[in-house]
Amino acid sequence: MSISFYALLPPSQKALSLEQIQEAVTRLLSTHAKPSFEFEEPPFGGEINLLVKVPGWWVRFFIEHDEDVLSDSAHIAESTAGAPSWAKSCGKRMRVLFGEDPSKTYTNEILFISDWLIQEVNAAVYVPQEKSFW
């Protein structure tokens, strides 16, 4: 099963570029073979996203900021314990999708990325599959 995060970005957080995310991920995944990076444009329009690949696994980053994000954030904040007070009016987030990892080879990398989002980006990391914040 794959996992995804919504990293709700606080109002004080400047928008991150995909290039800044690429730099951070390069550092975070330094224990593996050098990751490859692809900037992908969705086939039906929308924002460019960053696909990061290492042998046997991938992670994809989307930067989102629109009315749907604001609506989702309000719903998440109202229905989830532990939501920060600013989450209900959050209009920007990073959506992170992790590839399947049945052998759990990349569990640490998922944790490294979530820690980076929480500690360095100051994001509130919401996990839709668990309906909770980390």
C-alpha positions in Angstrom: 0.0 0.0 0.0 1.3 3.5 -0.8 1.0 6.3 1.6 0.5 10.1 1.2 0.8 13.2 3.3 -0.6 16.6 3.2 2.0 19.0 4.6 0.0 22.0 5.5 2.2 25.0 5.4 1.8 27.8 8.0 1.2 31.4 7.0 4.8 32.3 8.0 6.3 29.7 5.7 7.5 31.0 2.3 6.5 28.9 -0.6 9.0 26.3 -1.4 10.1 25.7 -4.9 10.5 22.2 -6.4 14.2 23.0 -6.7 14.4 23.6 -2.9 12.6 20.3 -2.3 15.0 18.6 -4.7 18.0 19.9 -2.7 16.5 18.7 0.6 15.6 15.3 -0.7 19.1 14.8 -2.1 20.4 15.4 1.4 17.7 13.2 3.0 18.2 10.2 0.7 22.0 10.4 0.7 22.3 6.8 2.1 21.0 5.3 -1.1 22.2 5.4 -4.7 22.0 8.9 -6.0 18.3 9.6 -6.6 17.1 10.7 -10.0 14.7 13.6 -10.4 12.1 14.4 -13.0 9.9 17.5 -13.2 6.6 16.3 -14.6 3.7 18.3 -16.1 0.4 16.5 -15.6 -1.1 15.4 -18.9 -4.3 17.3 -18.4 -2.8 20.5 -17.1 -2.0 21.7 -13.6 1.2 22.4 -11.7 4.5 20.7 -12.4 5.4 18.1 -9.8 8.7 16.5 -8.7 9.2 12.8 -9.1 12.1 11.3 -7.1 13.3 7.8 -7.9 15.7 5.5 -6.2 16.1 1.8 -7.2 12.8 0.1 -6.4 11.0 3.1 -5.0 9.7 6.6 -5.7 8.3 9.7 -4.0 6.4 12.5 -5.7 6.0 16.1 -4.5 3.2 18.5 -5.5 3.0 22.1 -4.4 -0.7 23.1 -4.1 -2.3 26.5 -3.4 -5.9 27.1 -4.5 -9.5 27.1 -3.2 -9.6 23.3 -2.9 -6.6 23.4 -0.5 -8.3 26.0 1.6 -11.5 24.0 1.6 -9.7 20.7 2.4 -7.7 22.4 5.2 -10.8 23.8 6.8 -12.4 20.3 6.8 -9.3 18.7 8.1 -8.9 21.2 10.9 -12.5 20.9 12.0 -12.6 17.1 12.0 -9.1 16.2 13.3 -7.8 16.4 16.8 -4.4 18.0 17.1 -4.8 20.4 14.2 -2.9 23.7 14.7 -5.0 26.8 15.0 -3.9 28.2 11.7 -4.8 25.0 9.7 -8.4 26.0 9.2 -7.3 28.9 6.9 -4.3 27.2 5.3 -4.2 27.9 1.6 -0.9 26.2 0.7 0.4 22.7 1.1 2.7 20.1 -0.2 1.2 16.8 -1.1 3.6 14.0 -0.9 3.0 10.5 -2.4 5.2 7.6 -1.6 5.5 4.5 -3.8 4.7 1.0 -2.7 7.3 -0.5 -0.4 6.1 -4.0 0.6 9.5 -5.0 1.9 9.6 -1.8 4.1 13.1 -1.0 2.7 12.3 2.7 2.6 10.5 3.2 5.9 13.3 5.3 7.2 13.2 7.6 4.2 9.5 8.2 4.7 10.3 9.1 8.3 13.2 11.4 7.2 11.0 13.2 4.8 8.2 13.6 7.4 10.7 14.9 10.0 12.1 17.4 7.5 8.6 18.6 6.8 7.8 19.0 10.5 11.1 20.2 11.8 12.6 22.3 9.0 9.6 23.4 6.9 7.3 23.8 10.1 4.5 22.0 8.3 1.6 20.2 10.0 1.7 16.8 8.4 -1.7 15.2 8.0 -2.0 11.6 6.9 -5.3 11.0 5.2 -5.1 7.2 5.5 -5.0 7.6 9.3 -7.1 10.8 9.5 -4.5 12.2 11.9 -1.6 14.6 12.3 1.9 13.3 12.9 
